Amino acid sequence: MRAITHIVMHCTATPATSDIGAADVHRWHLQRGWSGIGYHFVIRRNGAVEPGRALEKKGAHVSGFNAKSIGISLAGGVGANGQTPVDNFTEDQLLTARDLVFDLMATYGVPIDNVMGHNEVIAQITHGAPKACPVFSMDRFRAIITDLQDAEVDVEVVEQWGSDMADDDEVEESARTHTVVSGDTLWGIANRYGTTIAEIRTANPSISGDLIQPGDVIRV
């Protein structure tokens, strides 16, 4: 497996009305004369993740910076005219991207500062022609990943404390909770823990509708 030091975020530069997936991008990149899709993952408008180029293979998504990076592209990024950069990504896409990047960071030891937008890599490292890609705010994106990291640390601290201070029932109870962070939705939490929104509502009768707030602790 190649060494991975960075994760680079992209957009497909398509309107919000275009339901773009990995097969579409693969076809476009073949038409450019490439060996196939240059991204390692594509995230559709509904938040579904589709695999692209195999992770063990160098991507084709940032000229001069492909060897040690993973490329992730979100469908969208331009207005109806097909040209004007627009942050039109769905909440489902951003939450899926957050969870995917969080897992990849843990797997490959990539620090949060090395999660970058295509435009940031060009401006800070490769110094190529400026781009708007991925259009959405990378500062905001890194912030929701950091919130998720902090929530994971909070759970770990509770579990370590419980290992020699709490009884077994209390430790088991702490492992079945999730601390809500900025950007969380019931759908995203259910998807992450392999449960359903209905089951979360049953376990948390105090939840009203879909309203959850950062800092809330819910049973999952």
PyMOL commands that place a pseudoatom at each C-alpha (Angstrom):
pseudoatom trace, name=CA, resn=MET, resi=1, chain=A, elem=C, hetatm=0, pos=[0.000, 0.000, 0.000]
pseudoatom trace, name=CA, resn=ARG, resi=2, chain=A, elem=C, hetatm=0, pos=[1.291, 3.463, -0.880]
pseudoatom trace, name=CA, resn=ALA, resi=3, chain=A, elem=C, hetatm=0, pos=[1.950, 6.018, 1.865]
pseudoatom trace, name=CA, resn=ILE, resi=4, chain=A, elem=C, hetatm=0, pos=[-0.977, 8.415, 2.350]
pseudoatom trace, name=CA, resn=THR, resi=5, chain=A, elem=C, hetatm=0, pos=[-0.289, 11.866, 3.801]
pseudoatom trace, name=CA, resn=HIS, resi=6, chain=A, elem=C, hetatm=0, pos=[-3.235, 13.967, 2.554]
pseudoatom trace, name=CA, resn=ILE, resi=7, chain=A, elem=C, hetatm=0, pos=[-6.941, 13.742, 1.776]
pseudoatom trace, name=CA, resn=VAL, resi=8, chain=A, elem=C, hetatm=0, pos=[-8.101, 16.135, -0.936]
pseudoatom trace, name=CA, resn=MET, resi=9, chain=A, elem=C, hetatm=0, pos=[-11.715, 17.237, -1.358]
pseudoatom trace, name=CA, resn=HIS, resi=10, chain=A, elem=C, hetatm=0, pos=[-13.197, 17.976, -4.780]
pseudoatom trace, name=CA, resn=CYS, resi=11, chain=A, elem=C, hetatm=0, pos=[-16.497, 18.612, -6.523]
pseudoatom trace, name=CA, resn=THR, resi=12, chain=A, elem=C, hetatm=0, pos=[-17.737, 17.259, -9.857]
pseudoatom trace, name=CA, resn=ALA, resi=13, chain=A, elem=C, hetatm=0, pos=[-18.562, 20.805, -11.073]
pseudoatom trace, name=CA, resn=THR, resi=14, chain=A, elem=C, hetatm=0, pos=[-22.126, 19.798, -11.969]
pseudoatom trace, name=CA, resn=PRO, resi=15, chain=A, elem=C, hetatm=0, pos=[-25.481, 21.452, -11.135]
pseudoatom trace, name=CA, resn=ALA, resi=16, chain=A, elem=C, hetatm=0, pos=[-27.566, 20.353, -8.169]
pseudoatom trace, name=CA, resn=THR, resi=17, chain=A, elem=C, hetatm=0, pos=[-30.072, 18.779, -10.559]
pseudoatom trace, name=CA, resn=SER, resi=18, chain=A, elem=C, hetatm=0, pos=[-27.497, 16.332, -11.961]
pseudoatom trace, name=CA, resn=ASP, resi=19, chain=A, elem=C, hetatm=0, pos=[-27.476, 12.940, -10.244]
pseudoatom trace, name=CA, resn=ILE, resi=20, chain=A, elem=C, hetatm=0, pos=[-23.793, 12.194, -10.771]
pseudoatom trace, name=CA, resn=GLY, resi=21, chain=A, elem=C, hetatm=0, pos=[-22.074, 9.036, -9.603]
pseudoatom trace, name=CA, resn=ALA, resi=22, chain=A, elem=C, hetatm=0, pos=[-18.754, 7.242, -9.974]
pseudoatom trace, name=CA, resn=ALA, resi=23, chain=A, elem=C, hetatm=0, pos=[-19.756, 5.602, -13.267]
pseudoatom trace, name=CA, resn=ASP, resi=24, chain=A, elem=C, hetatm=0, pos=[-20.386, 9.020, -14.839]
pseudoatom trace, name=CA, resn=VAL, resi=25, chain=A, elem=C, hetatm=0, pos=[-17.034, 10.377, -13.679]
pseudoatom trace, name=CA, resn=HIS, resi=26, chain=A, elem=C, hetatm=0, pos=[-15.305, 7.194, -14.873]
pseudoatom trace, name=CA, resn=ARG, resi=27, chain=A, elem=C, hetatm=0, pos=[-16.774, 7.713, -18.340]
pseudoatom trace, name=CA, resn=TRP, resi=28, chain=A, elem=C, hetatm=0, pos=[-15.699, 11.378, -18.426]
pseudoatom trace, name=CA, resn=HIS, resi=29, chain=A, elem=C, hetatm=0, pos=[-12.154, 10.571, -17.386]
pseudoatom trace, name=CA, resn=LEU, resi=30, chain=A, elem=C, hetatm=0, pos=[-11.876, 7.791, -19.963]
pseudoatom trace, name=CA, resn=GLN, resi=31, chain=A, elem=C, hetatm=0, pos=[-12.925, 10.341, -22.570]
pseudoatom trace, name=CA, resn=ARG, resi=32, chain=A, elem=C, hetatm=0, pos=[-9.964, 12.467, -21.471]
pseudoatom trace, name=CA, resn=GLY, resi=33, chain=A, elem=C, hetatm=0, pos=[-7.673, 9.558, -22.281]
pseudoatom trace, name=CA, resn=TRP, resi=34, chain=A, elem=C, hetatm=0, pos=[-7.056, 8.610, -18.655]
pseudoatom trace, name=CA, resn=SER, resi=35, chain=A, elem=C, hetatm=0, pos=[-7.036, 5.014, -17.385]
pseudoatom trace, name=CA, resn=GLY, resi=36, chain=A, elem=C, hetatm=0, pos=[-10.360, 5.634, -15.610]
pseudoatom trace, name=CA, resn=ILE, resi=37, chain=A, elem=C, hetatm=0, pos=[-11.854, 7.598, -12.749]
pseudoatom trace, name=CA, resn=GLY, resi=38, chain=A, elem=C, hetatm=0, pos=[-9.261, 9.748, -11.011]
pseudoatom trace, name=CA, resn=TYR, resi=39, chain=A, elem=C, hetatm=0, pos=[-11.049, 10.057, -7.651]
pseudoatom trace, name=CA, resn=HIS, resi=40, chain=A, elem=C, hetatm=0, pos=[-11.007, 7.323, -5.033]
pseudoatom trace, name=CA, resn=PHE, resi=41, chain=A, elem=C, hetatm=0, pos=[-14.551, 8.091, -3.881]
pseudoatom trace, name=CA, resn=VAL, resi=42, chain=A, elem=C, hetatm=0, pos=[-17.590, 9.943, -5.247]
pseudoatom trace, name=CA, resn=ILE, resi=43, chain=A, elem=C, hetatm=0, pos=[-20.436, 11.083, -2.971]
pseudoatom trace, name=CA, resn=ARG, resi=44, chain=A, elem=C, hetatm=0, pos=[-23.794, 11.361, -4.711]
pseudoatom trace, name=CA, resn=ARG, resi=45, chain=A, elem=C, hetatm=0, pos=[-26.428, 14.008, -3.982]
pseudoatom trace, name=CA, resn=ASN, resi=46, chain=A, elem=C, hetatm=0, pos=[-28.269, 11.633, -1.617]
pseudoatom trace, name=CA, resn=GLY, resi=47, chain=A, elem=C, hetatm=0, pos=[-25.107, 11.040, 0.425]
pseudoatom trace, name=CA, resn=ALA, resi=48, chain=A, elem=C, hetatm=0, pos=[-24.330, 7.594, -0.964]
pseudoatom trace, name=CA, resn=VAL, resi=49, chain=A, elem=C, hetatm=0, pos=[-20.602, 6.814, -1.251]
pseudoatom trace, name=CA, resn=GLU, resi=50, chain=A, elem=C, hetatm=0, pos=[-19.422, 5.136, -4.442]
pseudoatom trace, name=CA, resn=PRO, resi=51, chain=A, elem=C, hetatm=0, pos=[-15.880, 3.744, -4.793]
pseudoatom trace, name=CA, resn=GLY, resi=52, chain=A, elem=C, hetatm=0, pos=[-13.734, 5.002, -7.635]
pseudoatom trace, name=CA, resn=ARG, resi=53, chain=A, elem=C, hetatm=0, pos=[-10.088, 4.222, -8.247]
pseudoatom trace, name=CA, resn=ALA, resi=54, chain=A, elem=C, hetatm=0, pos=[-8.657, 1.625, -5.855]
pseudoatom trace, name=CA, resn=LEU, resi=55, chain=A, elem=C, hetatm=0, pos=[-7.028, 3.202, -2.808]
pseudoatom trace, name=CA, resn=GLU, resi=56, chain=A, elem=C, hetatm=0, pos=[-3.767, 1.368, -3.389]
pseudoatom trace, name=CA, resn=LYS, resi=57, chain=A, elem=C, hetatm=0, pos=[-3.474, 3.109, -6.761]
pseudoatom trace, name=CA, resn=LYS, resi=58, chain=A, elem=C, hetatm=0, pos=[-2.308, 6.679, -7.266]
pseudoatom trace, name=CA, resn=GLY, resi=59, chain=A, elem=C, hetatm=0, pos=[-5.219, 8.926, -8.161]
pseudoatom trace, name=CA, resn=ALA, resi=60, chain=A, elem=C, hetatm=0, pos=[-5.596, 11.525, -10.902]
pseudoatom trace, name=CA, resn=HIS, resi=61, chain=A, elem=C, hetatm=0, pos=[-7.189, 14.489, -9.144]
pseudoatom trace, name=CA, resn=VAL, resi=62, chain=A, elem=C, hetatm=0, pos=[-4.436, 17.030, -8.275]
pseudoatom trace, name=CA, resn=SER, resi=63, chain=A, elem=C, hetatm=0, pos=[-1.633, 17.431, -10.771]
pseudoatom trace, name=CA, resn=GLY, resi=64, chain=A, elem=C, hetatm=0, pos=[1.707, 16.947, -9.029]
pseudoatom trace, name=CA, resn=PHE, resi=65, chain=A, elem=C, hetatm=0, pos=[0.123, 15.771, -5.771]
pseudoatom trace, name=CA, resn=ASN, resi=66, chain=A, elem=C, hetatm=0, pos=[-1.473, 12.401, -6.514]
pseudoatom trace, name=CA, resn=ALA, resi=67, chain=A, elem=C, hetatm=0, pos=[1.140, 9.962, -5.212]
pseudoatom trace, name=CA, resn=LYS, resi=68, chain=A, elem=C, hetatm=0, pos=[0.429, 10.396, -1.481]
pseudoatom trace, name=CA, resn=SER, resi=69, chain=A, elem=C, hetatm=0, pos=[-3.158, 11.624, -1.464]
pseudoatom trace, name=CA, resn=ILE, resi=70, chain=A, elem=C, hetatm=0, pos=[-6.722, 10.308, -1.537]
pseudoatom trace, name=CA, resn=GLY, resi=71, chain=A, elem=C, hetatm=0, pos=[-9.219, 12.151, -3.736]
pseudoatom trace, name=CA, resn=ILE, resi=72, chain=A, elem=C, hetatm=0, pos=[-12.892, 12.477, -2.738]
pseudoatom trace, name=CA, resn=SER, resi=73, chain=A, elem=C, hetatm=0, pos=[-15.403, 14.263, -4.972]
pseudoatom trace, name=CA, resn=LEU, resi=74, chain=A, elem=C, hetatm=0, pos=[-18.904, 15.465, -4.067]
pseudoatom trace, name=CA, resn=ALA, resi=75, chain=A, elem=C, hetatm=0, pos=[-21.504, 15.731, -6.836]
pseudoatom trace, name=CA, resn=GLY, resi=76, chain=A, elem=C, hetatm=0, pos=[-22.388, 19.376, -7.382]
pseudoatom trace, name=CA, resn=GLY, resi=77, chain=A, elem=C, hetatm=0, pos=[-20.516, 22.645, -7.128]
pseudoatom trace, name=CA, resn=VAL, resi=78, chain=A, elem=C, hetatm=0, pos=[-21.880, 24.831, -9.943]
pseudoatom trace, name=CA, resn=GLY, resi=79, chain=A, elem=C, hetatm=0, pos=[-25.085, 26.683, -10.669]
pseudoatom trace, name=CA, resn=ALA, resi=80, chain=A, elem=C, hetatm=0, pos=[-27.747, 25.927, -13.255]
pseudoatom trace, name=CA, resn=ASN, resi=81, chain=A, elem=C, hetatm=0, pos=[-25.608, 27.537, -15.977]
pseudoatom trace, name=CA, resn=GLY, resi=82, chain=A, elem=C, hetatm=0, pos=[-22.993, 24.824, -15.448]
pseudoatom trace, name=CA, resn=GLN, resi=83, chain=A, elem=C, hetatm=0, pos=[-20.216, 27.347, -14.840]
pseudoatom trace, name=CA, resn=THR, resi=84, chain=A, elem=C, hetatm=0, pos=[-20.692, 29.571, -11.779]
pseudoatom trace, name=CA, resn=PRO, resi=85, chain=A, elem=C, hetatm=0, pos=[-19.241, 28.006, -8.601]
pseudoatom trace, name=CA, resn=VAL, resi=86, chain=A, elem=C, hetatm=0, pos=[-22.054, 27.444, -6.072]
pseudoatom trace, name=CA, resn=ASP, resi=87, chain=A, elem=C, hetatm=0, pos=[-22.000, 25.725, -2.685]
pseudoatom trace, name=CA, resn=ASN, resi=88, chain=A, elem=C, hetatm=0, pos=[-25.081, 23.611, -3.396]
pseudoatom trace, name=CA, resn=PHE, resi=89, chain=A, elem=C, hetatm=0, pos=[-24.117, 20.434, -1.585]
pseudoatom trace, name=CA, resn=THR, resi=90, chain=A, elem=C, hetatm=0, pos=[-26.674, 18.563, 0.511]
pseudoatom trace, name=CA, resn=GLU, resi=91, chain=A, elem=C, hetatm=0, pos=[-26.466, 17.943, 4.230]
pseudoatom trace, name=CA, resn=ASP, resi=92, chain=A, elem=C, hetatm=0, pos=[-26.391, 14.208, 3.528]
pseudoatom trace, name=CA, resn=GLN, resi=93, chain=A, elem=C, hetatm=0, pos=[-23.329, 14.666, 1.310]
pseudoatom trace, name=CA, resn=LEU, resi=94, chain=A, elem=C, hetatm=0, pos=[-21.407, 16.692, 3.875]
pseudoatom trace, name=CA, resn=LEU, resi=95, chain=A, elem=C, hetatm=0, pos=[-22.207, 14.323, 6.743]
pseudoatom trace, name=CA, resn=THR, resi=96, chain=A, elem=C, hetatm=0, pos=[-21.185, 11.322, 4.648]
pseudoatom trace, name=CA, resn=ALA, resi=97, chain=A, elem=C, hetatm=0, pos=[-17.995, 13.119, 3.634]
pseudoatom trace, name=CA, resn=ARG, resi=98, chain=A, elem=C, hetatm=0, pos=[-17.279, 13.926, 7.285]
pseudoatom trace, name=CA, resn=ASP, resi=99, chain=A, elem=C, hetatm=0, pos=[-17.665, 10.294, 8.361]
pseudoatom trace, name=CA, resn=LEU, resi=100, chain=A, elem=C, hetatm=0, pos=[-15.679, 8.957, 5.394]
pseudoatom trace, name=CA, resn=VAL, resi=101, chain=A, elem=C, hetatm=0, pos=[-12.789, 11.369, 5.971]
pseudoatom trace, name=CA, resn=PHE, resi=102, chain=A, elem=C, hetatm=0, pos=[-12.862, 10.686, 9.721]
pseudoatom trace, name=CA, resn=ASP, resi=103, chain=A, elem=C, hetatm=0, pos=[-12.432, 6.958, 9.062]
pseudoatom trace, name=CA, resn=LEU, resi=104, chain=A, elem=C, hetatm=0, pos=[-9.704, 7.487, 6.448]
pseudoatom trace, name=CA, resn=MET, resi=105, chain=A, elem=C, hetatm=0, pos=[-7.793, 9.797, 8.800]
pseudoatom trace, name=CA, resn=ALA, resi=106, chain=A, elem=C, hetatm=0, pos=[-7.819, 7.078, 11.456]
pseudoatom trace, name=CA, resn=THR, resi=107, chain=A, elem=C, hetatm=0, pos=[-6.812, 4.362, 8.996]
pseudoatom trace, name=CA, resn=TYR, resi=108, chain=A, elem=C, hetatm=0, pos=[-3.894, 6.210, 7.400]
pseudoatom trace, name=CA, resn=GLY, resi=109, chain=A, elem=C, hetatm=0, pos=[-2.844, 8.544, 10.222]
pseudoatom trace, name=CA, resn=VAL, resi=110, chain=A, elem=C, hetatm=0, pos=[-3.699, 11.722, 8.290]
pseudoatom trace, name=CA, resn=PRO, resi=111, chain=A, elem=C, hetatm=0, pos=[-3.805, 14.835, 10.536]
pseudoatom trace, name=CA, resn=ILE, resi=112, chain=A, elem=C, hetatm=0, pos=[-6.721, 17.254, 10.247]
pseudoatom trace, name=CA, resn=ASP, resi=113, chain=A, elem=C, hetatm=0, pos=[-4.495, 19.975, 8.734]
pseudoatom trace, name=CA, resn=ASN, resi=114, chain=A, elem=C, hetatm=0, pos=[-3.768, 17.613, 5.836]
pseudoatom trace, name=CA, resn=VAL, resi=115, chain=A, elem=C, hetatm=0, pos=[-7.439, 17.381, 4.911]
pseudoatom trace, name=CA, resn=MET, resi=116, chain=A, elem=C, hetatm=0, pos=[-7.467, 20.022, 2.180]
pseudoatom trace, name=CA, resn=GLY, resi=117, chain=A, elem=C, hetatm=0, pos=[-9.567, 21.343, -0.644]
pseudoatom trace, name=CA, resn=HIS, resi=118, chain=A, elem=C, hetatm=0, pos=[-8.299, 21.135, -4.231]
pseudoatom trace, name=CA, resn=ASN, resi=119, chain=A, elem=C, hetatm=0, pos=[-8.046, 24.924, -4.229]
pseudoatom trace, name=CA, resn=GLU, resi=120, chain=A, elem=C, hetatm=0, pos=[-5.954, 24.906, -1.039]
pseudoatom trace, name=CA, resn=VAL, resi=121, chain=A, elem=C, hetatm=0, pos=[-3.491, 22.342, -2.400]
pseudoatom trace, name=CA, resn=ILE, resi=122, chain=A, elem=C, hetatm=0, pos=[-2.996, 24.468, -5.508]
pseudoatom trace, name=CA, resn=ALA, resi=123, chain=A, elem=C, hetatm=0, pos=[-2.594, 27.695, -3.526]
pseudoatom trace, name=CA, resn=GLN, resi=124, chain=A, elem=C, hetatm=0, pos=[-0.279, 26.304, -0.835]
pseudoatom trace, name=CA, resn=ILE, resi=125, chain=A, elem=C, hetatm=0, pos=[1.624, 23.402, -2.404]
pseudoatom trace, name=CA, resn=THR, resi=126, chain=A, elem=C, hetatm=0, pos=[1.515, 22.896, -6.187]
pseudoatom trace, name=CA, resn=HIS, resi=127, chain=A, elem=C, hetatm=0, pos=[1.016, 26.582, -7.162]
pseudoatom trace, name=CA, resn=GLY, resi=128, chain=A, elem=C, hetatm=0, pos=[-0.976, 25.813, -10.285]
pseudoatom trace, name=CA, resn=ALA, resi=129, chain=A, elem=C, hetatm=0, pos=[-3.835, 27.788, -11.830]
pseudoatom trace, name=CA, resn=PRO, resi=130, chain=A, elem=C, hetatm=0, pos=[-6.340, 28.883, -9.131]
pseudoatom trace, name=CA, resn=LYS, resi=131, chain=A, elem=C, hetatm=0, pos=[-9.552, 26.868, -8.777]
pseudoatom trace, name=CA, resn=ALA, resi=132, chain=A, elem=C, hetatm=0, pos=[-12.763, 27.212, -6.768]
pseudoatom trace, name=CA, resn=CYS, resi=133, chain=A, elem=C, hetatm=0, pos=[-13.012, 23.431, -6.222]
pseudoatom trace, name=CA, resn=PRO, resi=134, chain=A, elem=C, hetatm=0, pos=[-14.412, 22.065, -3.935]
pseudoatom trace, name=CA, resn=VAL, resi=135, chain=A, elem=C, hetatm=0, pos=[-16.431, 25.316, -3.495]
pseudoatom trace, name=CA, resn=PHE, resi=136, chain=A, elem=C, hetatm=0, pos=[-17.701, 24.483, 0.017]
pseudoatom trace, name=CA, resn=SER, resi=137, chain=A, elem=C, hetatm=0, pos=[-15.850, 25.947, 3.018]
pseudoatom trace, name=CA, resn=MET, resi=138, chain=A, elem=C, hetatm=0, pos=[-12.948, 23.724, 4.042]
pseudoatom trace, name=CA, resn=ASP, resi=139, chain=A, elem=C, hetatm=0, pos=[-12.637, 25.575, 7.363]
pseudoatom trace, name=CA, resn=ARG, resi=140, chain=A, elem=C, hetatm=0, pos=[-16.226, 24.608, 8.174]
pseudoatom trace, name=CA, resn=PHE, resi=141, chain=A, elem=C, hetatm=0, pos=[-15.658, 21.061, 6.953]
pseudoatom trace, name=CA, resn=ARG, resi=142, chain=A, elem=C, hetatm=0, pos=[-12.544, 20.599, 9.091]
pseudoatom trace, name=CA, resn=ALA, resi=143, chain=A, elem=C, hetatm=0, pos=[-14.464, 22.044, 12.057]
pseudoatom trace, name=CA, resn=ILE, resi=144, chain=A, elem=C, hetatm=0, pos=[-17.210, 19.400, 11.891]
pseudoatom trace, name=CA, resn=ILE, resi=145, chain=A, elem=C, hetatm=0, pos=[-14.548, 16.683, 11.685]
pseudoatom trace, name=CA, resn=THR, resi=146, chain=A, elem=C, hetatm=0, pos=[-12.829, 18.161, 14.750]
pseudoatom trace, name=CA, resn=ASP, resi=147, chain=A, elem=C, hetatm=0, pos=[-16.182, 18.197, 16.570]
pseudoatom trace, name=CA, resn=LEU, resi=148, chain=A, elem=C, hetatm=0, pos=[-16.556, 14.505, 15.778]
pseudoatom trace, name=CA, resn=GLN, resi=149, chain=A, elem=C, hetatm=0, pos=[-13.009, 13.793, 16.998]
pseudoatom trace, name=CA, resn=ASP, resi=150, chain=A, elem=C, hetatm=0, pos=[-13.734, 15.610, 20.259]
pseudoatom trace, name=CA, resn=ALA, resi=151, chain=A, elem=C, hetatm=0, pos=[-16.931, 13.600, 20.747]
pseudoatom trace, name=CA, resn=GLU, resi=152, chain=A, elem=C, hetatm=0, pos=[-15.011, 10.340, 20.212]
pseudoatom trace, name=CA, resn=VAL, resi=153, chain=A, elem=C, hetatm=0, pos=[-12.409, 11.429, 22.794]
pseudoatom trace, name=CA, resn=ASP, resi=154, chain=A, elem=C, hetatm=0, pos=[-15.173, 12.220, 25.304]
pseudoatom trace, name=CA, resn=VAL, resi=155, chain=A, elem=C, hetatm=0, pos=[-16.586, 8.712, 24.924]
pseudoatom trace, name=CA, resn=GLU, resi=156, chain=A, elem=C, hetatm=0, pos=[-13.113, 7.168, 25.266]
pseudoatom trace, name=CA, resn=VAL, resi=157, chain=A, elem=C, hetatm=0, pos=[-12.466, 9.064, 28.499]
pseudoatom trace, name=CA, resn=VAL, resi=158, chain=A, elem=C, hetatm=0, pos=[-15.780, 7.878, 29.946]
pseudoatom trace, name=CA, resn=GLU, resi=159, chain=A, elem=C, hetatm=0, pos=[-15.004, 4.280, 28.992]
pseudoatom trace, name=CA, resn=GLN, resi=160, chain=A, elem=C, hetatm=0, pos=[-11.508, 4.439, 30.536]
pseudoatom trace, name=CA, resn=TRP, resi=161, chain=A, elem=C, hetatm=0, pos=[-12.922, 5.889, 33.738]
pseudoatom trace, name=CA, resn=GLY, resi=162, chain=A, elem=C, hetatm=0, pos=[-15.577, 3.182, 33.839]
pseudoatom trace, name=CA, resn=SER, resi=163, chain=A, elem=C, hetatm=0, pos=[-13.042, 0.381, 33.470]
pseudoatom trace, name=CA, resn=ASP, resi=164, chain=A, elem=C, hetatm=0, pos=[-11.872, 0.727, 37.052]
pseudoatom trace, name=CA, resn=MET, resi=165, chain=A, elem=C, hetatm=0, pos=[-14.511, 2.903, 38.731]
pseudoatom trace, name=CA, resn=ALA, resi=166, chain=A, elem=C, hetatm=0, pos=[-17.992, 2.024, 37.419]
pseudoatom trace, name=CA, resn=ASP, resi=167, chain=A, elem=C, hetatm=0, pos=[-19.834, -1.277, 37.506]
pseudoatom trace, name=CA, resn=ASP, resi=168, chain=A, elem=C, hetatm=0, pos=[-20.413, -3.250, 34.310]
pseudoatom trace, name=CA, resn=ASP, resi=169, chain=A, elem=C, hetatm=0, pos=[-23.910, -1.869, 33.736]
pseudoatom trace, name=CA, resn=GLU, resi=170, chain=A, elem=C, hetatm=0, pos=[-22.647, 1.738, 33.788]
pseudoatom trace, name=CA, resn=VAL, resi=171, chain=A, elem=C, hetatm=0, pos=[-19.817, 1.000, 31.341]
pseudoatom trace, name=CA, resn=GLU, resi=172, chain=A, elem=C, hetatm=0, pos=[-22.231, -0.769, 29.010]
pseudoatom trace, name=CA, resn=GLU, resi=173, chain=A, elem=C, hetatm=0, pos=[-24.628, 2.173, 29.200]
pseudoatom trace, name=CA, resn=SER, resi=174, chain=A, elem=C, hetatm=0, pos=[-21.905, 4.723, 28.289]
pseudoatom trace, name=CA, resn=ALA, resi=175, chain=A, elem=C, hetatm=0, pos=[-20.979, 2.710, 25.183]
pseudoatom trace, name=CA, resn=ARG, resi=176, chain=A, elem=C, hetatm=0, pos=[-24.539, 3.051, 23.846]
pseudoatom trace, name=CA, resn=THR, resi=177, chain=A, elem=C, hetatm=0, pos=[-24.620, 6.840, 23.761]
pseudoatom trace, name=CA, resn=HIS, resi=178, chain=A, elem=C, hetatm=0, pos=[-23.677, 9.466, 21.203]
pseudoatom trace, name=CA, resn=THR, resi=179, chain=A, elem=C, hetatm=0, pos=[-22.815, 13.088, 21.940]
pseudoatom trace, name=CA, resn=VAL, resi=180, chain=A, elem=C, hetatm=0, pos=[-24.373, 15.303, 19.273]
pseudoatom trace, name=CA, resn=VAL, resi=181, chain=A, elem=C, hetatm=0, pos=[-21.929, 17.581, 17.437]
pseudoatom trace, name=CA, resn=SER, resi=182, chain=A, elem=C, hetatm=0, pos=[-22.503, 20.451, 15.030]
pseudoatom trace, name=CA, resn=GLY, resi=183, chain=A, elem=C, hetatm=0, pos=[-23.902, 19.147, 11.739]
pseudoatom trace, name=CA, resn=ASP, resi=184, chain=A, elem=C, hetatm=0, pos=[-25.353, 15.934, 13.178]
pseudoatom trace, name=CA, resn=THR, resi=185, chain=A, elem=C, hetatm=0, pos=[-28.780, 14.738, 12.058]
pseudoatom trace, name=CA, resn=LEU, resi=186, chain=A, elem=C, hetatm=0, pos=[-30.810, 11.764, 13.232]
pseudoatom trace, name=CA, resn=TRP, resi=187, chain=A, elem=C, hetatm=0, pos=[-30.334, 10.202, 9.800]
pseudoatom trace, name=CA, resn=GLY, resi=188, chain=A, elem=C, hetatm=0, pos=[-26.557, 10.591, 9.987]
pseudoatom trace, name=CA, resn=ILE, resi=189, chain=A, elem=C, hetatm=0, pos=[-26.365, 9.208, 13.536]
pseudoatom trace, name=CA, resn=ALA, resi=190, chain=A, elem=C, hetatm=0, pos=[-28.571, 6.242, 12.655]
pseudoatom trace, name=CA, resn=ASN, resi=191, chain=A, elem=C, hetatm=0, pos=[-26.450, 5.500, 9.602]
pseudoatom trace, name=CA, resn=ARG, resi=192, chain=A, elem=C, hetatm=0, pos=[-23.217, 5.702, 11.618]
pseudoatom trace, name=CA, resn=TYR, resi=193, chain=A, elem=C, hetatm=0, pos=[-24.377, 3.310, 14.347]
pseudoatom trace, name=CA, resn=GLY, resi=194, chain=A, elem=C, hetatm=0, pos=[-26.234, 0.881, 12.095]
pseudoatom trace, name=CA, resn=THR, resi=195, chain=A, elem=C, hetatm=0, pos=[-29.653, 1.632, 13.561]
pseudoatom trace, name=CA, resn=THR, resi=196, chain=A, elem=C, hetatm=0, pos=[-32.791, 3.492, 12.430]
pseudoatom trace, name=CA, resn=ILE, resi=197, chain=A, elem=C, hetatm=0, pos=[-34.311, 6.872, 13.211]
pseudoatom trace, name=CA, resn=ALA, resi=198, chain=A, elem=C, hetatm=0, pos=[-37.368, 5.095, 14.640]
pseudoatom trace, name=CA, resn=GLU, resi=199, chain=A, elem=C, hetatm=0, pos=[-35.199, 3.087, 17.057]
pseudoatom trace, name=CA, resn=ILE, resi=200, chain=A, elem=C, hetatm=0, pos=[-33.342, 6.226, 18.164]
pseudoatom trace, name=CA, resn=ARG, resi=201, chain=A, elem=C, hetatm=0, pos=[-36.651, 8.010, 18.844]
pseudoatom trace, name=CA, resn=THR, resi=202, chain=A, elem=C, hetatm=0, pos=[-37.924, 5.015, 20.815]
pseudoatom trace, name=CA, resn=ALA, resi=203, chain=A, elem=C, hetatm=0, pos=[-34.767, 5.020, 22.946]
pseudoatom trace, name=CA, resn=ASN, resi=204, chain=A, elem=C, hetatm=0, pos=[-34.937, 8.814, 23.387]
pseudoatom trace, name=CA, resn=PRO, resi=205, chain=A, elem=C, hetatm=0, pos=[-38.572, 9.851, 23.998]
pseudoatom trace, name=CA, resn=SER, resi=206, chain=A, elem=C, hetatm=0, pos=[-37.455, 13.394, 24.835]
pseudoatom trace, name=CA, resn=ILE, resi=207, chain=A, elem=C, hetatm=0, pos=[-36.504, 14.033, 21.185]
pseudoatom trace, name=CA, resn=SER, resi=208, chain=A, elem=C, hetatm=0, pos=[-39.122, 16.253, 19.549]
pseudoatom trace, name=CA, resn=GLY, resi=209, chain=A, elem=C, hetatm=0, pos=[-39.374, 15.715, 15.809]
pseudoatom trace, name=CA, resn=ASP, resi=210, chain=A, elem=C, hetatm=0, pos=[-35.892, 15.914, 14.297]
pseudoatom trace, name=CA, resn=LEU, resi=211, chain=A, elem=C, hetatm=0, pos=[-34.647, 18.565, 16.739]
pseudoatom trace, name=CA, resn=ILE, resi=212, chain=A, elem=C, hetatm=0, pos=[-31.273, 17.752, 18.300]
pseudoatom trace, name=CA, resn=GLN, resi=213, chain=A, elem=C, hetatm=0, pos=[-28.677, 20.184, 19.582]
pseudoatom trace, name=CA, resn=PRO, resi=214, chain=A, elem=C, hetatm=0, pos=[-24.863, 20.016, 19.893]
pseudoatom trace, name=CA, resn=GLY, resi=215, chain=A, elem=C, hetatm=0, pos=[-24.007, 18.641, 23.315]
pseudoatom trace, name=CA, resn=ASP, resi=216, chain=A, elem=C, hetatm=0, pos=[-27.138, 16.467, 23.582]
pseudoatom trace, name=CA, resn=VAL, resi=217, chain=A, elem=C, hetatm=0, pos=[-26.348, 12.905, 24.658]
pseudoatom trace, name=CA, resn=ILE, resi=218, chain=A, elem=C, hetatm=0, pos=[-28.661, 10.365, 23.058]
pseudoatom trace, name=CA, resn=ARG, resi=219, chain=A, elem=C, hetatm=0, pos=[-28.938, 6.606, 23.331]
pseudoatom trace, name=CA, resn=VAL, resi=220, chain=A, elem=C, hetatm=0, pos=[-28.134, 4.723, 20.136]
for i in range(1, 220): cmd.bond("trace and resi %d" % i, "trace and resi %d" % (i + 1))
show_as sticks, trace
zoom trace
